[in-house]
Amino acid sequence: MRLGNRSQLSNRPLIFKLAADAEQLGRLVEDKRDVALNVYNGETDADYAVLVSAAAGVVRDEEATLSRAFELFPRIGEIRAVPPGPLGGVASCGRGRDDEYHVTMCAWADRISVGTVTFLSPEERLGPPGDEFIAIRSQLEFPIPGLPSDQ
């Protein structure tokens, strides 16, 4: 599977970490229906990898769920609201650093899902990934039968 121009990246440590992250996101939704996760190559030299994880279910309070999603990642700071794009809900991006990479993470919460898009970069990114985040989210999220879709 591809994500735009990105292909899947086979990196076991990142996949194991992402699986744990996706499991935690799954606890933020009621009536969990699905969990998705994957690691992709960076599209440019500025990005080493892009990690995506999401959980589908019922989200009763989008703002509170988004806040709780960021609480799962205490190394992420400088969190600012960003446009969620055409899928609605609420979204924010923040930045941090792990042992090896600069991390830019965007997260969303809407009535049917909560998820993250995380960019690992050797150099610090300038500004939030805005349109790139919206494009990636739009490729990941689609309505699931039986869940509210009036977003």
N, C-alpha and C positions, 0 to 999 in steps of 0.2 A: 504494500500500500504506500502511496505517496501522499505528501502533504504539500500541495503546490509544486514547487520545483525541488522539494526536499525528498530524499529517500530515507527509508528506515535505517537506523544505526543500531548495530548489534553491540551493545555495551552492557554486559551483565551487571556490574555494580550499579549503573544508572537505572536499569530496568528493575532491579530488586528494590532500590530506594523508591522509585516511582510507584511500584506495586503497594508499598507501605503507605505512601501518600494517598493513593487512590482509595485504599481501604479506609483511611481516616476521613476523606471527603465523603465516602459512602455513609458515614455515621451522621453527617450533617443533613441528610435528606430523610423524609419519612417515606415509607412504602417504596424502598429502594428497588428499582427495576433493572439497572445496568450500571456497570463501571467500565470505563475505557481508559487505556493508558498506552502510550507509545513514545519512543525516542526517535528523533529524526536528525539527520545531518543539518548543520547550519547552512543557510543559503549563501552566505558570503564568508570571507575570511574573518569578518568581525564576530561571527558566531561559531562556536564549536558544535553546539547541539541545541535542539529545541525539544523540551519535554512537555508532553500534554497529558493531563489526567482529568477525568470528570466522572461525576456520579449523577445518574438520572433518578428522579423520584419526585416527591412533592416537597416544595419549599414554601413554607407559610410566611416567613419574614425574610425577604431578600436582603435587606440591610444587615440584619443580625447574622444571617448565614454568611454573608461576605466577610463580616468582621471576624467571625469564628474561623473562617477559612484561613485568614491571615495569621490568626493566633497559632495555627498549626506550624507556622514557619517563623520562629522567633528571630532568625537572622535577617529577615526582610524588614527594612525600615523605609523611611521617606515615602510612605504610602499616600497616593493621591488618586482621587476619583478621575476616571477617564470615561469617554463615551462608550456605552456598551455595544453600539452598532445596531443594525436592524433587528436583531433577535431580542432586544429589550433587556429588561432587568437592570442590574447595577453592576458596575465594574470599577476596579482600581488596579493600579500598578505600583510596585515598589521595587527597591533594589537592595542588594546586600553583597556579601562575599562569602564564599565557602573556602575550603583549604586550597583550592586550585583555580577557581574561576570567579569572575564577576558574575553576579546573578541579577537578572531583571525578571521579575515575576508579575504577571497580570492574572487576575482572578475575576470570575463573574459569578453571579447568582441570579437566577430568574425563577419563574414559578415551577419549572420542571427539572432544573439542574443546577449544579455548582461545579466549577472546574477551574483549572489553572493552565496557563501557558507560560513556561519558564525558559528563558534564553540564557545559556551558559556561554560566556565570552571570555577570551583571553585578555581583552582590553575593556575598560569601562565604556558602556554605551552612552551616547549623548542623547538625553531625553527619553521619554517613554516610547514604546514601539507602536503606539496608537493604531494606525491603519493596518499594520502587520498583524497585530493582535486580533483586530476585528476580522480580517481575512481568514486567519487560522481558526478562530472560533466558529465562523460561518461554515467552514469545511467540516468541523467536528460535530456540530449540534444539529439535530433534526428531531421533529416531533415523534413521540412514542405513543402508540395507541393506548388509550385508557388514562393518559395523563392530561392535565389541562393544557390547552394549546393557545389560549387567548392572550398571548403576550404581545 
